[in-house]
Amino acid sequence: MRGVGLHGKAFIPMLGGLACAVPAVMATRTIESRRDRLLTMLVIPVMSCSARLPVYVLITAVVFAPSEDRLGFLSMGALALFFLYAFSTVATLLIATVLRRTILKGPKPKLLLELPPYRKPAIMNLLRNAWDNVRAFLGEAGTIILAMTVVMWALLSYPKLDAADYPTFSKDTSAEHQRALVAQAELEHSFAGRIGKGLEPIMKPLGFDWRISVGILGAFVAREVFVSTLGTVFGLGQSDENSKPLRASLKRATWPDGRPLFPPLAGFSLMIFFVFACQCMSTIAVVKRESGSWKWPMFMFAYMTVLAYSASFAVYQLGKALGVGLS
């Protein structure tokens, strides 16, 4: 940790970041120095948390066929997953090194840890302390999360379709399929759908069309929502990463000119995007609470978004220039 400018106590929060960034950011309270605490908070969200796993699983299942040759005892999909986790860990350490030498410049922290004698905890003290922390979180960060959730729900739900714009169905269309097609039409007509179409020229150099852009917008609620949003976009209703119809739809999807929407290169570009993108309003809320200012969560969101776009752009454009992974 000290070699990259992080405090030794940053190890446990970063390890926790592989599960969820919210408790991991809260765990930085054990770090005494504010500068070291801020540095740790700003890099934890780059660690590949469990919410990214459904996205990775879906994309690797679409991009890598189960029958593909295996390298040793691992399939190509398993190797891709291992690479993403290793890449995010290395990227986290490199980002920490850069931030330590720039905006959070300071001396390399030294870890001096006194081990106190262990004593049996008092149950009432534990319960009181837990309640105080839960109440503080719900009162401060919880209100921010609720407000952001309402905004995202409104973007994904409004405006409603006019009666004349609802899709028509044949007698053979099942009730479940009808509901899925209505949800697809409503999402395309919503503010989020319109924003996704407006973003398509910006996202196209990364290999994403408006449907993927809408999924990325929906993922801001929580990263795993990307999968269910895609299920709605493709008229399949609620879907998870193991949904065979969703995987088949992504494999069949095309651009207007007939090119496949999800060749291996586009899938890899999307996974690299999710490695860096700060698609989690809960993380932003808890960083605001722990840092005491909107300055640091907004900086975190900005630098991670720029990194996500730049890395995804470089991967897709380089692969396209070399003619790799386009089919």
Secondary structure by P-SEA (a helix, b strand, c coil): cccccccccaaaaaaaccccaaaaaaaccccccaaaaaaaaacccccccccaaaaaaaaaaacccccccccccccaaaaaaaaaaaaaaaaaaaaaaaaaacccccccbbbbbbbcccccccaaaaaaaaaaaaaaaaaaaaaaaaaaaaaaaaaaccccccccccccccccccaaaaaaaaaaaaaaacaaaaaaaaaccccccccccaaaaaaaaaacccccaaaaaaaaaacccccccccaaaaaaaaacccccccccccaaaaaaaaaaaacccccaaaaaaaaaaaccaaaaaaaaaaaaaaaaaaaaaaaaaaaaaccccc
